[in-house]
Amino acid sequence: QVQLVESGGGLVQAGGSLRLSCVASGSIFSISAMGWYRQAAGNQREFVAGITSGGGTNYADSVKGRFTVSRDNAKNTVYLQMNSLKPEDTAVYYCNLLTMGGRAYWGQGTQVTVSS
């Protein structure tokens, strides 16, 4: 079993920054990719950013140029640096891990609130 624990969420004013962290633990044998999704109230969960084991990154258009995803393979940790935050970035942010076998794991989520 794999556990994902996020941290770093909170309340910030528009234009501010936050850094989310997600630590993976448990029976981790082969990670294909890790990343972040978010779900705003009343909306479906959406992809934000992801990074493969080889370091390739991908971003949603809405966060390109503002968010940066990175990972520390030795620590099984993925980060999301969020700059120039906007009120529409307000959501619960979920960490995601995808194994080579195609199994997905999710964290419990961390709330990010951006005030105008």
Contacts in CASP RR format, 6 or more apart in sequence:
PFRMAT RR
TARGET T0000
AUTHOR 0000-0000-0000
METHOD contacts of the structure
MODEL  1
QVQLVESGGGLVQAGGSLRLSCVASGSIFSISAMGWYRQAAGNQREFVAG
ITSGGGTNYADSVKGRFTVSRDNAKNTVYLQMNSLKPEDTAVYYCNLLTM
GGRAYWGQGTQVTVSS
1 26 0 8 1.000
1 27 0 8 1.000
2 24 0 8 1.000
2 25 0 8 1.000
2 26 0 8 1.000
2 27 0 8 1.000
2 28 0 8 1.000
2 97 0 8 1.000
2 99 0 8 1.000
2 105 0 8 1.000
3 24 0 8 1.000
3 25 0 8 1.000
3 26 0 8 1.000
3 105 0 8 1.000
3 107 0 8 1.000
4 22 0 8 1.000
4 23 0 8 1.000
4 24 0 8 1.000
4 95 0 8 1.000
4 96 0 8 1.000
4 97 0 8 1.000
4 105 0 8 1.000
4 106 0 8 1.000
4 107 0 8 1.000
4 108 0 8 1.000
5 22 0 8 1.000
5 23 0 8 1.000
5 25 0 8 1.000
5 107 0 8 1.000
5 108 0 8 1.000
6 20 0 8 1.000
6 21 0 8 1.000
6 22 0 8 1.000
6 93 0 8 1.000
6 94 0 8 1.000
6 95 0 8 1.000
6 107 0 8 1.000
6 108 0 8 1.000
6 109 0 8 1.000
6 110 0 8 1.000
7 20 0 8 1.000
7 21 0 8 1.000
7 22 0 8 1.000
7 110 0 8 1.000
8 18 0 8 1.000
8 19 0 8 1.000
8 20 0 8 1.000
8 21 0 8 1.000
8 110 0 8 1.000
9 18 0 8 1.000
9 20 0 8 1.000
9 93 0 8 1.000
9 110 0 8 1.000
9 111 0 8 1.000
9 112 0 8 1.000
10 18 0 8 1.000
10 110 0 8 1.000
10 111 0 8 1.000
10 112 0 8 1.000
10 113 0 8 1.000
11 113 0 8 1.000
11 114 0 8 1.000
11 115 0 8 1.000
12 18 0 8 1.000
12 85 0 8 1.000
12 112 0 8 1.000
12 113 0 8 1.000
12 114 0 8 1.000
12 115 0 8 1.000
13 114 0 8 1.000
13 115 0 8 1.000
14 85 0 8 1.000
14 86 0 8 1.000
14 87 0 8 1.000
14 114 0 8 1.000
14 115 0 8 1.000
14 116 0 8 1.000
15 83 0 8 1.000
15 84 0 8 1.000
15 85 0 8 1.000
15 86 0 8 1.000
15 114 0 8 1.000
16 83 0 8 1.000
16 84 0 8 1.000
16 85 0 8 1.000
16 114 0 8 1.000
17 81 0 8 1.000
17 82 0 8 1.000
17 83 0 8 1.000
17 84 0 8 1.000
17 85 0 8 1.000
18 82 0 8 1.000
18 85 0 8 1.000
18 112 0 8 1.000
19 79 0 8 1.000
19 80 0 8 1.000
19 81 0 8 1.000
19 82 0 8 1.000
20 36 0 8 1.000
20 79 0 8 1.000
20 80 0 8 1.000
20 82 0 8 1.000
20 93 0 8 1.000
20 95 0 8 1.000
20 110 0 8 1.000
20 112 0 8 1.000
21 77 0 8 1.000
21 78 0 8 1.000
21 79 0 8 1.000
22 34 0 8 1.000
22 35 0 8 1.000
22 36 0 8 1.000
22 77 0 8 1.000
22 78 0 8 1.000
22 79 0 8 1.000
22 80 0 8 1.000
22 95 0 8 1.000
22 107 0 8 1.000
23 75 0 8 1.000
23 76 0 8 1.000
23 77 0 8 1.000
24 31 0 8 1.000
24 34 0 8 1.000
24 76 0 8 1.000
24 77 0 8 1.000
24 78 0 8 1.000
24 95 0 8 1.000
24 97 0 8 1.000
24 105 0 8 1.000
25 76 0 8 1.000
28 76 0 8 1.000
28 97 0 8 1.000
29 99 0 8 1.000
29 100 0 8 1.000
30 99 0 8 1.000
30 100 0 8 1.000
30 101 0 8 1.000
31 53 0 8 1.000
31 76 0 8 1.000
31 97 0 8 1.000
31 98 0 8 1.000
31 99 0 8 1.000
31 100 0 8 1.000
32 52 0 8 1.000
32 53 0 8 1.000
32 98 0 8 1.000
32 99 0 8 1.000
32 100 0 8 1.000
32 101 0 8 1.000
32 102 0 8 1.000
33 50 0 8 1.000
33 51 0 8 1.000
33 52 0 8 1.000
33 53 0 8 1.000
33 97 0 8 1.000
33 98 0 8 1.000
34 50 0 8 1.000
34 51 0 8 1.000
34 71 0 8 1.000
34 78 0 8 1.000
34 95 0 8 1.000
34 96 0 8 1.000
34 97 0 8 1.000
34 98 0 8 1.000
35 48 0 8 1.000
35 49 0 8 1.000
35 50 0 8 1.000
35 51 0 8 1.000
35 69 0 8 1.000
35 78 0 8 1.000
35 80 0 8 1.000
35 95 0 8 1.000
35 96 0 8 1.000
35 97 0 8 1.000
36 48 0 8 1.000
36 49 0 8 1.000
36 50 0 8 1.000
36 69 0 8 1.000
36 78 0 8 1.000
36 80 0 8 1.000
36 93 0 8 1.000
36 94 0 8 1.000
36 95 0 8 1.000
36 96 0 8 1.000
37 45 0 8 1.000
37 46 0 8 1.000
37 47 0 8 1.000
37 48 0 8 1.000
37 93 0 8 1.000
37 94 0 8 1.000
37 96 0 8 1.000
38 45 0 8 1.000
38 46 0 8 1.000
38 48 0 8 1.000
38 89 0 8 1.000
38 91 0 8 1.000
38 92 0 8 1.000
38 93 0 8 1.000
38 94 0 8 1.000
38 112 0 8 1.000
39 45 0 8 1.000
39 46 0 8 1.000
39 91 0 8 1.000
39 92 0 8 1.000
39 94 0 8 1.000
40 88 0 8 1.000
40 90 0 8 1.000
40 91 0 8 1.000
40 92 0 8 1.000
41 91 0 8 1.000
43 91 0 8 1.000
45 94 0 8 1.000
46 60 0 8 1.000
47 60 0 8 1.000
48 59 0 8 1.000
48 60 0 8 1.000
48 63 0 8 1.000
48 67 0 8 1.000
48 80 0 8 1.000
48 93 0 8 1.000
49 57 0 8 1.000
49 58 0 8 1.000
49 59 0 8 1.000
49 60 0 8 1.000
49 63 0 8 1.000
49 67 0 8 1.000
49 68 0 8 1.000
49 69 0 8 1.000
49 80 0 8 1.000
50 57 0 8 1.000
50 58 0 8 1.000
50 59 0 8 1.000
50 69 0 8 1.000
50 78 0 8 1.000
51 57 0 8 1.000
51 58 0 8 1.000
51 69 0 8 1.000
51 70 0 8 1.000
51 71 0 8 1.000
51 78 0 8 1.000
53 73 0 8 1.000
55 71 0 8 1.000
57 69 0 8 1.000
59 65 0 8 1.000
59 67 0 8 1.000
59 69 0 8 1.000
62 88 0 8 1.000
63 82 0 8 1.000
63 89 0 8 1.000
66 82 0 8 1.000
66 83 0 8 1.000
66 84 0 8 1.000
66 85 0 8 1.000
67 80 0 8 1.000
67 81 0 8 1.000
67 82 0 8 1.000
67 83 0 8 1.000
68 80 0 8 1.000
68 81 0 8 1.000
68 83 0 8 1.000
69 78 0 8 1.000
69 79 0 8 1.000
69 80 0 8 1.000
69 81 0 8 1.000
70 78 0 8 1.000
70 79 0 8 1.000
70 81 0 8 1.000
71 77 0 8 1.000
71 78 0 8 1.000
71 79 0 8 1.000
72 78 0 8 1.000
72 79 0 8 1.000
78 95 0 8 1.000
80 93 0 8 1.000
82 89 0 8 1.000
82 112 0 8 1.000
85 112 0 8 1.000
85 114 0 8 1.000
86 114 0 8 1.000
87 114 0 8 1.000
87 115 0 8 1.000
87 116 0 8 1.000
88 114 0 8 1.000
89 112 0 8 1.000
89 114 0 8 1.000
90 112 0 8 1.000
90 113 0 8 1.000
90 114 0 8 1.000
91 111 0 8 1.000
91 112 0 8 1.000
92 109 0 8 1.000
92 110 0 8 1.000
92 111 0 8 1.000
92 112 0 8 1.000
93 109 0 8 1.000
93 110 0 8 1.000
93 111 0 8 1.000
93 112 0 8 1.000
94 106 0 8 1.000
94 107 0 8 1.000
94 108 0 8 1.000
94 109 0 8 1.000
95 106 0 8 1.000
95 107 0 8 1.000
95 109 0 8 1.000
96 104 0 8 1.000
96 105 0 8 1.000
96 106 0 8 1.000
96 107 0 8 1.000
97 104 0 8 1.000
97 105 0 8 1.000
98 104 0 8 1.000
99 105 0 8 1.000
END
